[in-house]
Amino acid sequence: MKKINVLLIAGIFTFFLNSCDPDVLKVCFDSPSEVKVNQRITLNAACSEGVKNYHWNFGDGENQITTTPSVDHYFKTAGNYEVTLHHTAVMPNSTVDHCPPSAAANGGVSKRINVID
């Protein structure tokens, strides 16, 4: 009976080690608040921690997935856009390879960018 209890406790402990814990992640990015139409902007998520892939939604119908924290983008028309960063996380000290994009940071972080003519 003691072996079963030890195995059960070890299994529960392993489950918690392998779960996607949003508290070990930090997701953020820097961006300008205003740019001109067709001006190249660089969004930089180097301040993020524990991220494997960066899932960018630019708010203008374009999306991009990168493995590096920065991405360039051009807005083609004037307007106010909400740029959102979701991610796939790397779980340190875990046998889980990654967490799904929606597992942490309340579904992502967003910033508004005003695009002017």
C-alpha positions as CSV (number, residue, x, y, z in Angstrom):
1,M,0.0,0.0,0.0
2,K,2.9,2.4,0.8
3,K,4.3,1.9,-2.8
4,I,1.0,2.9,-4.3
5,N,0.8,6.0,-2.2
6,V,4.3,7.0,-3.1
7,L,3.7,6.5,-6.8
8,L,0.5,8.5,-6.6
9,I,2.2,11.4,-4.9
10,A,5.1,11.2,-7.4
11,G,2.6,11.3,-10.2
12,I,0.8,14.3,-8.9
13,F,4.2,16.1,-8.3
14,T,5.2,15.3,-11.9
15,F,1.9,16.7,-13.2
16,F,2.5,20.0,-11.4
17,L,6.1,20.2,-12.8
18,N,4.8,19.6,-16.3
19,S,1.8,21.9,-16.2
20,C,1.8,25.3,-17.9
21,D,2.3,27.8,-15.0
22,P,1.7,31.5,-16.2
23,D,3.6,32.7,-13.1
24,V,6.9,31.6,-14.6
25,L,6.4,33.6,-17.8
26,K,6.8,37.3,-18.6
27,V,5.4,38.5,-21.8
28,C,5.8,42.1,-23.0
29,F,6.9,44.1,-26.0
30,D,8.0,47.6,-26.9
31,S,6.5,49.6,-29.8
32,P,6.1,53.2,-30.9
33,S,2.7,54.7,-30.1
34,E,2.5,56.5,-33.5
35,V,3.9,55.8,-36.9
36,K,3.3,56.9,-40.5
37,V,1.7,54.8,-43.2
38,N,4.3,52.5,-44.9
39,Q,6.9,53.4,-42.3
40,R,8.8,50.3,-41.1
41,I,8.3,49.7,-37.4
42,T,10.1,47.2,-35.2
43,L,8.2,45.5,-32.4
44,N,10.5,44.1,-29.7
45,A,9.6,41.5,-27.1
46,A,13.1,41.1,-25.7
47,C,11.7,41.9,-22.3
48,S,9.7,38.6,-22.4
49,E,11.0,35.6,-20.5
50,G,10.3,31.9,-21.1
51,V,9.0,32.4,-24.7
52,K,9.7,29.8,-27.5
53,N,7.6,31.3,-30.3
54,Y,6.1,34.8,-30.7
55,H,2.6,35.0,-32.2
56,W,2.1,38.5,-33.5
57,N,-1.4,39.9,-34.6
58,F,-0.9,43.4,-36.0
59,G,-4.6,44.3,-36.0
60,D,-4.7,45.0,-39.7
61,G,-5.5,41.4,-40.8
62,E,-1.8,40.3,-40.8
63,N,-0.2,37.8,-38.5
64,Q,3.3,36.5,-38.1
65,I,5.0,33.8,-35.9
66,T,8.6,34.3,-35.1
67,T,11.2,32.5,-33.0
68,T,13.1,35.7,-32.3
69,P,11.7,38.5,-30.1
70,S,11.6,41.3,-32.7
71,V,9.6,41.7,-35.8
72,D,9.3,44.4,-38.5
73,H,5.9,45.5,-39.9
74,Y,4.4,48.1,-42.2
75,F,0.9,49.4,-41.8
76,K,-0.6,50.2,-45.3
77,T,-3.5,52.4,-44.2
78,A,-4.0,55.1,-41.5
79,G,-5.9,54.1,-38.4
80,N,-5.7,53.0,-34.8
81,Y,-4.5,49.4,-34.6
82,E,-4.3,47.0,-31.6
83,V,-1.2,44.9,-31.9
84,T,-1.3,41.7,-29.8
85,L,1.5,39.3,-28.8
86,H,0.6,35.7,-27.9
87,H,3.3,33.1,-27.4
88,T,4.4,29.5,-27.0
89,A,6.2,29.1,-23.7
90,V,9.3,27.1,-22.8
91,M,8.8,25.5,-19.4
92,P,12.1,25.5,-17.5
93,N,12.8,22.4,-15.3
94,S,10.0,20.5,-16.9
95,T,9.5,17.6,-19.3
96,V,6.9,19.6,-21.2
97,D,8.4,21.0,-24.4
98,H,6.1,24.1,-24.5
99,C,2.7,25.5,-23.5
100,P,0.1,26.5,-26.0
101,P,-0.2,30.2,-26.9
102,S,-3.3,30.7,-24.7
103,A,-1.8,29.2,-21.6
104,A,-0.4,32.3,-20.0
105,A,-0.5,36.1,-19.9
106,N,-4.3,36.1,-20.1
107,G,-4.2,35.3,-23.8
108,G,-1.6,37.8,-24.7
109,V,-0.5,41.4,-24.3
110,S,-1.7,44.3,-26.5
111,K,-0.7,47.8,-27.4
112,R,-2.4,50.4,-29.5
113,I,-0.5,52.0,-32.4
114,N,-1.9,55.1,-34.2
115,V,-0.9,55.1,-37.9
116,I,-1.1,58.5,-39.6
117,D,-0.8,59.7,-43.2
